[in-house]
Each structure stands twice: as C-alpha cells, then as structure tokens.
Amino acid sequence: MKHLLLFLFLGIAFLTSAQPKAEAFLPGDLLPDAPELAPRGAYAVGVQTLKVVHPAQVDVLHTKDGKSPLYDRPLTLEVWYPVQVRTGQTQLVTYEEVLGRANDPKRPLVPFTFDGRALRNAEPDRSGGPYPLVIVSHGYPGSRLLLTYLTENLASKGYVVVAIDHTESTYRDLSGFPSTLLNRSLDDLFVLNELARLSAKTANGFLAGLVDTDKTGLIGYSMGGYGALNVIGAGYSAQAVKFFGQLTGGSTALQSRTSSAPDYKASQDPRIKAVVAFAPWGMERGVWDAEGLLGLTRPILLVAGSQDDVSGYEKGIKAIYDGAVNADRYLLTYVNARHNVAPNPPPAATLKPGFLDDYQHFSEPAWNERRINNINQHFVTAFLGIHLKGLDYGKYLDVPENANAAPWAGFKPRTSVGLEMRHAKP
C-alpha cells in the first residue's frame, strides 16, 4: 500500500511539473473586455537602446546672476520597431527599472525588472517600411519604459516608436524642475531630427531606411504632454516665463518657447502630424493663455481623469480642449480617475510593504490600470491610424459623448461605462 501511494504521489508530481506554467500577464496584454483595436498588430516587435547627445544646450540648473552655461545634453532612447520572428524565437524582453527618486534620501533607488513582449536587438522587418514615427515623452519623474504597454503595441501595428529618457527628469537622475520646464519640447524636436538622420537610406545602423519621419506623431504624459503641446504651437505665456525666472534665479531661457518669440513659429515642424497628450500639465498654473492655445492647429487627442489633482481637469486639461479652437481635437475622459491615466500597471515590486508612494505613482484608485491600458491602446490606435496611416477609423472616435447613454463602436456590450468623449473642430 505504501509503495502504491508513493507511486501515485510521484506520478502526480511529474504530471504537475510537466504542465506549462500559467503565462504571466504582462503590460499591454488583453483583458477579456478589451475594445476592438486594443490587440497587437501583425508584426512582431524588436527593441533596442540608443544613446544620443544634444550639444551646446542651456544648463539652466546652473544659472547664476541670470546667466546659464552650456552643456552637451545626453539622452537615452528606447526604440521599438517591426521585426520578423525566426523559428524558435519567443517575443520576451526584460526591462530594467528603479523605484524611488534620485533626489530624495527618503526614497532610495531600488532596482527591479519587468518583462515585455519584444525581441532585444532583433533584425528589422523592412518589408512594410518605411514606418511612421511616434515619439513618446514621459512624466516628471518617469522614464522611457513607463508606457511599454503602448509602445510595444504601436510597434506591432507598423510604427517605429521612440521613447525618451529626459535627462534630469527620470527616476535615476531626478534634478531641478526648471530643466524639465525648458527641455521637454527641445528634446522632442532634437530626437525627431536625430531619427531623420539615423534613418536616412545612406546611414549606418538598424534604423537606415526604416522610418518615415514625414509622418510623425507625439505622445506625451503629464510633463511630456506639456512639452508636446508646445512643440505643435501652444506657446508658453508671460506668466510661465516669470515663474521660470523665479525658480532659476533670473534665467529667461524659456522665453524662446513663447508665442511672442521671433523664432518660435519657425520651430514648428510640419513633419509632426498629430499629438496624443495624456493629462498634460500646466494650464491650471497659467503656463498657457488664450493666445497661446490659438497656436494649436494640428489634430490632438487629450486623455484625462475627471478628478485629476495634478494637472487639473476643468481649469486644466478640459480648459486646453476648450481653448484650442483652431484644432480638430478630442477629449477622452475617465470619469473619477485622477492623474495616472497613461502608465503601465503598478509593477510587482511596488506591492511589497513600504512602497505605497511608488504604487500610487502607477495606480488609479477607481479604475483597473490594465483596463485603462487596453482602452488607451484602442483609442491611440484609432487616432494615429487616421492621421499617420490614413486608415478609416473615424467611427471609433466619433462616438456619443457619454458612454453610459449609448454604446460605443468597438466596445463589447456594457463595457464603455465610465467614459466620456468630446470632439470639436476648428
């Protein structure tokens, strides 16, 4: 009898170990109620890391007596792009990130890793290229890996996606706020030019001939949205310049990004066709005035939580929507959400005791972050598909304002509850 029980135990143990483990839910994976355009596209996804340098930039953090030295500004980029998977390859990559804040002794940096569905350093699939470019700009603080659910998803749909580590604004190197105020739009424009250079047909490297920078979209979250809107015409106000000078001890460097600056209009790059701005910061603080918002003329998708306590809703994000009267714009609102309507779900590392602040940097109290991710994948796919690829996705955006009143195209029955969509044309 003992031998029989031992045999049965060993047999069960063998069968159990032989079964494949349940696949982990990774950022960007689909919930059962994900809307129609949320799934990944036809391409496998590759990822590579690039380091570039923007020379001779204003070092606003070392301003003295109103004068700032210059420095060569380093930027780290993460690039996702279409690839072909060879037999035996699995789309799996491990990203390295940190919790904490570099400038806060009470929140020391704690390394952690998380997985994504991409192949590190894979050979590009050039059969469908060149591909439109999407530049992604994180919040303050943040990192180039904050929205991997979306960056991987877009690459699988035939885009080259470049996310920026904004120097002095990441978890690892967080420094004074003036650097972020000045450099966000400048970083975006420099990276666009760098991608044009690196993707020229005569260039060396994996990007050669792969990118169509004449079809570029910007995605910005929080301070990334602040910078992206400035890139496409929302010149900063005199009040913003005054605030910047107070923070820096007299620097006027931000003046070059105001509506009245002689070179500001000349900096508007026609290669940028559309912007997605998640919870853009600044309007509630007077960063823009009515005149500044008049400069917005390109299509914009704003995404907000109705209870945003960082950027503000009625006097913040919705006020941008109301004031951008020269733009074809949408405002997607997550009712009762706060500021975190863009990032990946909270990493497993934040679920341990002592990491509440880091957990709340990713989480939404009234919403499932994975569900927000799927909804964002759906609407960003529709919006960029229209403006960068000419796809017929209008029905997914032109929906009734209140999702509780009528079903939305692309959503399963009863699943668009809690959402609002506004649309206004010039």
N, C-alpha and C positions, 0 to 999 in steps of 0.2 A: 504493500500500500504506500509506504514511504517513497519507494522508487517511482511509482506511478505519479504521485503528487509532485515529485521533483521533476519528472519528465514534462508534466503539464506546465509547471512553472517556467521551465527553461524554454518550452515551446512558445508560450505567451510572450515571454521577454524577447525572443528572437523576432516574432511577428511584429511586436510593437516597435522594436528598433529598426525593422526593415521598412516600416511605413514612412513615407516622406513627411517631414515636419510641416505643420501649417505655415504657409507663406506669410511673412510679416507684412503688415500694412505700412507702406512707405509713403512719404509725402507725394500727393498727387494721385494716388490710387483712388479708384472709384468706389463710392458708397452705392448701395442698390438704387437710391433715388437720384443719382446724378443726372443733370439735364443732358440734352441730346448732343451738344457739341463739346462736352467735357472729356470724352475718351481721347486717348492719344491717337495720333495720325498714323500714316502708312510707313513712316521712316523709323528706323532705329536711330538712337541718339548717341553721339560722341561728345566728349568733353575734354577740354584742355585748358591749362592755366597759362596766361601770358603776363609779362611784366613790361610796362612801358614807362617813359619818363616825359613829363611835360616841362620843358626847360623854361627858366627865367620867369617864374611866377612870383607874384607878390606874397611875401611871407608875413601875412597880416598878424600872426600871433607874436611877432617880434617887433611890432610897431613901437617907435619911441619918438616923442615930440611930433607926432603926426606923420612920421616918415617910416616906411617899411623897406627892409632889404628884399632882395630877390633870392629865390632858391629853385633848384630843379625838383619838381614835384613828382614823386614816384606813384604809380597806380598799378594795382594788381587787378587783372581781368579774368573772369571765368567765361569760357566760350563753349556754348552748346551748339551742335550742328548735325545735319542728317548724315547717317552712315549706313553701310550695309553690314549686316551681321554674318560672319562666316560660320560654317558648321561647327557646333560645339561651343560657341561663344554665348555667354549669358550677359544681358544688359544689367550690370550691377557695379556700382561705384561707391566707395566710402569717402565721404566728405569729412574734413577736419575743421572743427569749430571750437569756440570757447564760450563759456558763460562768464558773467561778471563784467566789470568795467575797468579799463586800464587806469583811469584817473581816480578811482575810488578805493582807498585802502580797506574799506568795509566790505567790498565785493571783489575779492581777488579773482584773477582769471583762472578758470577751471577748464582744462581741455576735455572735449568729448568728441565722439564721432557719430555720424548717422549715415544711412545708406540712401542711395538713389538709383534710378533705373537709367543708366548710361554706361558707355564704354570709355574708359580713360585712354586718351591718345589714339583713338581709332582713326582709320583712314576715311576721309570724307566720301560721301556718295555725291558725285558730281553730275549724275545723270539728270537731275531735275533742276540744276542750278543755272545761273546764279540765283541765290535765295535772298528775299528781302531781309533787312537787318532790323533787329529790335534791341535797343539799349535799355538796360534796367538799372535804376538808381535806388539805393536802399534808404532807410530812415536814419535818424540820429539818436543813439548809435545803431549800427546794424552791420551787415556785411554782404558781400556778393552772393552768399549762399542762403540768404533769408527767404527767397521765393523759389526754391528749386522745384516745387510742385508745378509752378507755372513756366519756368524757363525750360525744363525738360519737355513739358507738354507742347510748347510752341515749336521747339526744335523738331519734334516728331511730326509736325504739320508743315514742314518745309520752310523754316526760318533759321537764320543764324542769329543766336541770342547771346548778347554780351552783357554780363553784369559786372559793375564796377565796385571795387573796394575803394571808397572815397577816403583818401589819406586824412588822418586826424579826426575821422568820424566813425571808425569801426570800433568794435568791442576791444580789439587788441591794441589800438593806438589812440584811443579817445583823448582829444585835446579841446582847446577852447572853441566855443560856439562860433566866433567870427569866421573861422576857417570854413565852416560849413555854409554860413551865410554867403560868403564870397564865391566859393569854388564849385558849388554844385552845377550851375549852368556852364561854367567854364570847362569843367571835367567832361560833361556830356558832349560839348562841341569838339573838344580835343579828341575824345575817343571816336567820334564819328569820322574825323579826318584821319586818325590812325588806322581805322578799319578800311577806309578807302585806299590808303597806302598799302596796307598789308594784303589786301585782296586784289590788287592790280594783277592783271594776267602775267606781267613780267616779274612779279615779286617772287621771292623765295618763301617757302613755308606752306603749311597746310591750308591757309586761307586764300592762296592765289587763285583768282578766278571764281571764288566760291560765293561772293557776297555782292548783292546789288544795292549799293548804298544810296542810289537814287530813290529807293523805296524803303525809307527808314521810319520806324515808329519808336517813340519813347514811352517807357513805363516808369513811373516814379511813385514811391511810397513816402508819405509824410514830408520830410525834408527833401526827399527825392522828387515828390510832386511839386514842391516849392521851386526847385531848380528847373524842372521840366517845363512848367508854365512860363517861366522867364525865358527859356530857350525859344519858345514859339511866339513871343510877343508881349507877354504881360510884364512890362517894365516896372521896376520897383518904384515906390513912392519917395517923396522927400522925407516923409516920416521914417521910412526904413533906413535911409541914409543917415539921418540924425541918430537913430537908435544904434546903428552900426558904429558910428563915430564915438558914441558914449561907451560902448563896450571895448573899443580898441585904443582909446586914448587919442582920438583925433584923426584916424585914417578915413580918407574919402574914397577908398578903392571901390566901394560898392556903387559909387556914382556912375561908373561906366555901364552899369546894368539897369539904369533908369530910363524911362520913356524919353526924357529930355536930352539924354547923352547923344552927342553927334554921331558916334559910331554904333549906337545900339541897334538902330534899324538895319544897318549894313550887316550886322552879325546874324540876322535872321536867315537860316539856311533852308532853301527850298527843297532840299532832299528829304527833310522831315515832313511826313505827310499827316501824321496823327499822333495824339498823346493820350495815354491812359494815366490818370492821376488818382491814386488811392490816398484818401484822407490828406490832401495837400495842406501843409501848414502855412500860416502867415496872414490870411485875410482878416482874421479876428484881431490880429495885432497891428493892423494898419500897414502891412507890407505892400498892399496894392490899394490904389484909389480907383475911382470910376474911370479916369482917363487911362490908367494902366491896363485895366481889363478890356478896354476897347481895342487894344492891340492884338487880342486873341482872334484869329480868323480861320485857323485850321481846326478840323474835327477833334473833339475832346470827349472822352468818356471819363466822368468823375465817379468815384465809388466812395461811399461814406456810410458811417454808422450814425443813426439819428441822435445818439447820445454821446457823440464824440466829445471827450473832455480834454483833448489835447489840441486839436485843430479847430474845434467848434463846429457846429452844424449850421444853425440858422444864420449866424453872423460870420460864419467861416466858409465851409465848403459850399453850402447852398447859396451863399452870397456871391461866390465866384460864378456859379452856374447862372444866377440871375443877372450878373453884371457883364458876362461875356456875350454881349448882344450881337456881336459880329461873327460869332462862331456857330457852326452846327454842333450842338452839344447835348450830351445825355448825362443824367444823374441817376445812378443806381444806388438806392438806399437800403441798408439792412436795418430794419426797424428794431430799436432797442440795443443795437450794437454800439460799442464805444469806438476806440481808435484802431483796434487790431483787425482790420478788415482785409489785410493783404498777406501777412506772413505765413510760413509753414506752421503746422500744428506744433504745440509745445513739445520739445524734444524729451525723450525718455529721461535724460539727465536732470530735467527740471522737476521730475516727480518725486525726487528724494527730499527728505526733510531739510530745511534750511535754504531752499531755492525758490521761495514764493515770489520774490521780485522778478526772477528770471522767468518763472512760469507765467506771470501776469504780463510779461513783455510779449508773449505769443498768444495768449488765450483770450477768448471773449466770454464774459460771464453768461450771456443769454443765448449764445449760438455755439454750435459744434464747429470748430475751426476746420475740420475736414470737409464739412458741408460747404462752408464758405469757399474753401479752395476749389471744390468742384464747380460751384456757381461762377466763380471768377474765371475758371478755365473756359466755361461755356461762353460767357459774355465777351471776354477778351478775344477769344477765337472768332466770334462773330464780328466784332468791331474792327480788328486788324485784318480779318479776311476781306471785309468790304474795301478798306482804304489802302491796303498794301497788295492785295491779290485780285481785287475786282470781283470777288465772289458774291453771289446773290444771297446774302444772309440778313437782309433787312427785316424779315419777319420776326427774327429773334430779338431785335432791339425795339421795334415799333409795336410795343405791347401796351395794354391798358395800364394807366398809371398805378393803380392799386391792384396788386396781385390777389388780394383777398376778394376782390369784386368779380374778377373774371379770370379764367385760366390763361397762362402764358404759353406761347409757342415754344416747343422744345422741352417743356416740363411735364413730368408724369402727373396724373391727377392728384390734386390735394397737396402738391409739394412746393408750390411757389409762394406759400403763405409766409407773411412777414417781410415781403419785398415790395419796393416801390420803384418805378422807373419814370423819370421825367424826360421829355425831349423838347427842345426848342431849336428853331432855325433862325438864321440872320433875318 
